[in-house]
Amino acid sequence: MKKVWKKITAGVAVAAFTSLSLQAAAPKAADVETMKLIGTAMSSRTMIQMVAKDYLYTGNDVATSKAEKEMQEALKKFNAKLEILNRSLNDPKSKNLLLFIESNMEEITDLLKEPYSLDNAQEIIDLAEAISEGGLSIATRIRKKLKGDMEAYKGQRYYTEQVAKYYMAYRAGIKDKNTVKNMNKTVKILDGLIREMQANPANTPEMNRIMNRIGKHWKIVQQFYLNIKDGDLPLIVYSTARKMEKNFLKYAKALIKSSSSKK
């Protein structure tokens, strides 16, 4: 398990570095279709993290009906996004990454058919991390074509689902010290991204309203995440993560709308 978490730690570090490298200066008119494609790749990462999180929630009888419904919706959305990427991307490296993602997804699908177990949970977490890494690589390759604002595509939704997953993983029995370490790192990354978005000079009044809501939700759960060992508030964590993820998506759509109006 230690080797697995070392890989996950590296993945978080790479994602954080990539997030910082995606910053843009004053926003310019963006290639909206490219932005949407980046959003598709980044959203696929969010969906697979959601699947891993919901598997832990359902397996431990917490928010069971909501988590089961969300997991099925996330699986459906993930497969739809994978189809879009397969239709839209032609370069050999991206195609190879998509094959890797599809292979890992088949393994997750098989595991989901089996009864819940901690071993299966660990395997799904590992496979989801690998898929997420592939999705990030694809998004980074697409991003090279873009000359616009990237504030909405730095992994905010992904990190929101990831920290909720870590919280439940620890509570479920995956108490490896790296679970806490990775949680703290991811909380720090997400906190920084939220602050950047709140201060983004390109924010419209609508985007500022969305960020105010996100800020309130984040204030509620941030300390829960930092006190992961307590693990006594899984329902609040689940509910708040859902609200934050949906508001990040609204922000991304508002950014695309704003960028379209500048073309």
C-alpha positions as CSV (number, residue, x, y, z in Angstrom):
1,M,0.0,0.0,0.0
2,K,2.9,2.4,0.7
3,K,4.1,2.1,-2.8
4,V,0.6,2.9,-4.1
5,W,0.4,6.0,-1.9
6,K,3.8,7.2,-3.0
7,K,2.5,7.1,-6.6
8,I,-0.6,9.0,-5.5
9,T,1.6,11.6,-3.8
10,A,3.6,12.0,-7.0
11,G,0.4,12.4,-8.9
12,V,-0.8,15.2,-6.6
13,A,2.5,17.0,-6.9
14,V,2.4,16.7,-10.7
15,A,-1.2,18.0,-10.7
16,A,-0.3,20.9,-8.5
17,F,2.6,21.9,-10.7
18,T,0.5,21.6,-13.8
19,S,-2.2,23.7,-12.1
20,L,0.2,26.5,-11.4
21,S,1.6,26.3,-14.9
22,L,-1.9,26.8,-16.4
23,Q,-2.3,30.3,-15.1
24,A,-3.0,32.9,-17.6
25,A,-2.4,36.6,-17.6
26,A,-5.2,39.0,-18.4
27,P,-8.0,36.9,-20.0
28,K,-8.3,37.2,-23.8
29,A,-10.8,35.9,-26.2
30,A,-10.5,32.1,-26.0
31,D,-11.0,29.3,-28.4
32,V,-14.3,28.2,-26.9
33,E,-14.3,24.7,-28.5
34,T,-10.9,24.0,-27.2
35,M,-11.9,25.2,-23.7
36,K,-14.9,22.8,-23.9
37,L,-12.6,19.9,-24.8
38,I,-10.2,20.7,-22.0
39,G,-13.3,20.8,-19.7
40,T,-14.3,17.4,-21.0
41,A,-10.9,15.9,-20.2
42,M,-10.8,17.6,-16.8
43,S,-14.3,16.6,-16.0
44,S,-13.6,12.9,-16.7
45,R,-11.0,13.1,-13.9
46,T,-13.7,14.5,-11.6
47,M,-16.2,11.7,-12.6
48,I,-13.8,8.9,-11.8
49,Q,-12.8,10.4,-8.5
50,M,-16.6,10.6,-7.7
51,V,-16.9,6.9,-8.5
52,A,-14.2,6.0,-6.1
53,K,-15.6,8.3,-3.4
54,D,-19.1,7.0,-3.8
55,Y,-18.0,3.4,-3.7
56,L,-16.5,4.1,-0.3
57,Y,-19.7,5.8,0.9
58,T,-22.0,3.1,-0.3
59,G,-19.8,0.3,1.0
60,N,-19.8,1.9,4.4
61,D,-23.5,2.6,4.6
62,V,-23.2,6.4,4.6
63,A,-25.5,8.5,2.3
64,T,-26.1,5.2,0.6
65,S,-29.0,6.0,-1.8
66,K,-27.5,9.4,-2.8
67,A,-24.0,8.0,-3.3
68,E,-25.3,5.0,-5.3
69,K,-27.3,7.3,-7.6
70,E,-24.4,9.7,-8.0
71,M,-22.0,6.9,-8.8
72,Q,-24.2,5.5,-11.5
73,E,-24.6,9.0,-13.0
74,A,-20.8,9.6,-12.8
75,L,-20.1,6.3,-14.6
76,K,-22.5,7.3,-17.4
77,K,-21.0,10.8,-17.7
78,F,-17.5,9.4,-17.6
79,N,-18.2,7.0,-20.5
80,A,-19.9,9.9,-22.5
81,K,-16.9,12.1,-22.0
82,L,-14.6,9.3,-23.0
83,E,-16.5,8.9,-26.3
84,I,-16.2,12.7,-27.0
85,L,-12.4,12.5,-26.4
86,N,-12.1,9.5,-28.7
87,R,-14.0,11.3,-31.5
88,S,-12.1,14.6,-31.0
89,L,-8.5,13.5,-30.5
90,N,-6.3,12.1,-33.2
91,D,-2.7,12.4,-32.0
92,P,-1.0,9.1,-31.2
93,K,-0.1,9.9,-27.6
94,S,-3.6,11.0,-26.7
95,K,-5.1,7.9,-28.4
96,N,-2.7,5.7,-26.4
97,L,-3.7,7.4,-23.2
98,L,-7.3,6.8,-24.0
99,L,-6.7,3.1,-24.5
100,F,-5.0,3.0,-21.1
101,I,-7.9,4.8,-19.5
102,E,-10.4,2.4,-21.1
103,S,-8.4,-0.6,-19.9
104,N,-8.4,0.7,-16.3
105,M,-12.1,1.6,-16.5
106,E,-12.9,-2.0,-17.5
107,E,-11.2,-3.2,-14.3
108,I,-13.2,-0.8,-12.2
109,T,-16.4,-1.9,-13.9
110,D,-15.6,-5.5,-13.0
111,L,-14.8,-4.6,-9.4
112,L,-18.0,-2.7,-9.0
113,K,-19.9,-5.9,-9.7
114,E,-18.3,-7.6,-6.8
115,P,-19.4,-7.3,-3.1
116,Y,-17.8,-4.3,-1.3
117,S,-14.5,-5.0,0.4
118,L,-11.6,-2.9,1.6
119,D,-9.2,-4.6,-0.8
120,N,-11.6,-3.7,-3.7
121,A,-11.8,-0.1,-2.4
122,Q,-8.0,0.2,-2.4
123,E,-7.9,-1.2,-6.0
124,I,-10.5,1.2,-7.3
125,I,-8.8,4.1,-5.6
126,D,-5.5,3.1,-7.4
127,L,-7.2,2.6,-10.8
128,A,-9.0,6.0,-10.4
129,E,-5.8,7.7,-9.7
130,A,-4.2,6.3,-12.8
131,I,-7.1,7.3,-14.9
132,S,-7.0,10.8,-13.4
133,E,-3.3,11.1,-14.3
134,G,-4.1,10.1,-17.9
135,G,-6.9,12.6,-18.1
136,L,-4.6,15.4,-16.8
137,S,-2.0,14.5,-19.5
138,I,-4.6,14.7,-22.2
139,A,-6.0,18.0,-20.9
140,T,-2.4,19.5,-20.8
141,R,-1.8,18.5,-24.4
142,I,-5.1,20.1,-25.5
143,R,-4.2,23.2,-23.5
144,K,-1.3,24.0,-25.7
145,K,-3.7,25.1,-28.4
146,L,-5.4,27.6,-26.1
147,K,-4.6,31.3,-25.7
148,G,-7.1,32.2,-23.1
149,D,-8.1,32.2,-19.5
150,M,-7.6,28.9,-17.6
151,E,-9.0,29.8,-14.2
152,A,-11.8,27.2,-14.4
153,Y,-9.6,24.3,-15.6
154,K,-7.1,23.8,-12.8
155,G,-8.7,20.7,-11.3
156,Q,-10.9,22.4,-8.7
157,R,-13.8,19.9,-9.2
158,Y,-11.3,17.0,-9.2
159,Y,-9.7,18.1,-5.9
160,T,-13.1,18.7,-4.3
161,E,-14.0,15.0,-5.0
162,Q,-10.5,13.8,-4.1
163,V,-10.5,15.3,-0.6
164,A,-14.0,13.9,0.1
165,K,-12.7,10.5,-1.0
166,Y,-9.6,10.7,1.3
167,Y,-11.9,11.6,4.2
168,M,-14.1,8.6,3.7
169,A,-11.1,6.3,2.8
170,Y,-9.5,7.0,6.2
171,R,-12.8,6.5,8.0
172,A,-13.3,3.2,6.1
173,G,-10.0,1.8,7.4
174,I,-7.3,3.0,4.9
175,K,-5.4,4.7,7.7
176,D,-2.0,4.7,6.0
177,K,-0.1,7.8,7.1
178,N,0.1,8.9,3.5
179,T,-3.7,9.2,3.4
180,V,-3.4,12.1,5.9
181,K,-0.3,13.5,4.1
182,N,-2.1,13.5,0.7
183,M,-5.2,15.0,2.3
184,N,-3.3,17.9,3.7
185,K,-1.5,18.6,0.4
186,T,-4.7,18.5,-1.5
187,V,-6.5,20.8,0.9
188,K,-3.6,23.3,0.5
189,I,-3.8,23.1,-3.3
190,L,-7.6,23.5,-3.3
191,D,-7.5,26.4,-0.9
192,G,-5.0,28.2,-3.1
193,L,-7.1,27.6,-6.2
194,I,-10.2,29.0,-4.5
195,R,-8.3,32.1,-3.5
196,E,-7.0,32.6,-7.0
197,M,-10.5,32.3,-8.4
198,Q,-12.0,34.7,-5.9
199,A,-9.4,37.2,-6.9
200,N,-9.6,36.7,-10.6
201,P,-10.0,40.1,-12.3
202,A,-11.9,38.5,-15.1
203,N,-14.8,37.5,-12.8
204,T,-18.2,38.7,-13.9
205,P,-20.8,39.5,-11.2
206,E,-22.3,36.1,-11.8
207,M,-18.9,34.4,-11.3
208,N,-18.3,36.4,-8.1
209,R,-21.6,35.2,-6.7
210,I,-20.7,31.6,-7.5
211,M,-17.3,32.1,-5.8
212,N,-19.0,33.6,-2.7
213,R,-21.0,30.4,-2.4
214,I,-18.0,28.2,-2.9
215,G,-16.1,30.2,-0.3
216,K,-18.8,29.6,2.3
217,H,-18.9,25.9,1.6
218,W,-15.2,25.6,1.8
219,K,-15.1,27.4,5.1
220,I,-17.4,24.7,6.5
221,V,-15.4,21.6,5.4
222,Q,-11.8,22.7,5.3
223,Q,-11.2,22.1,9.0
224,F,-13.0,18.7,8.8
225,Y,-10.5,17.7,6.2
226,L,-7.5,18.9,8.2
227,N,-8.9,16.9,11.1
228,I,-9.3,13.8,9.0
229,K,-8.6,11.4,11.9
230,D,-11.8,12.5,13.6
231,G,-13.9,11.2,10.7
232,D,-17.2,11.8,12.5
233,L,-18.9,14.1,9.9
234,P,-19.2,12.1,6.7
235,L,-22.7,13.3,5.8
236,I,-21.7,17.0,6.0
237,V,-18.6,16.3,4.0
238,Y,-20.5,14.4,1.3
239,S,-23.2,17.1,1.0
240,T,-20.8,20.0,1.0
241,A,-18.5,18.3,-1.6
242,R,-21.5,17.9,-3.9
243,K,-22.5,21.6,-3.6
244,M,-18.9,22.8,-4.2
245,E,-18.4,20.5,-7.2
246,K,-21.7,21.7,-8.8
247,N,-20.7,25.4,-8.2
248,F,-17.3,24.9,-9.8
249,L,-19.1,23.5,-12.8
250,K,-21.3,26.6,-12.9
251,Y,-18.2,28.8,-12.7
252,A,-16.7,27.0,-15.7
253,K,-19.8,27.5,-17.8
254,A,-19.9,31.2,-16.8
255,L,-16.3,31.5,-17.9
256,I,-17.1,30.0,-21.3
257,K,-20.1,32.3,-21.6
258,S,-17.9,35.3,-20.8
259,S,-15.2,34.2,-23.2
260,S,-17.7,33.7,-26.0
261,S,-19.1,37.2,-25.6
262,K,-15.5,38.6,-26.1
263,K,-15.0,36.8,-29.4
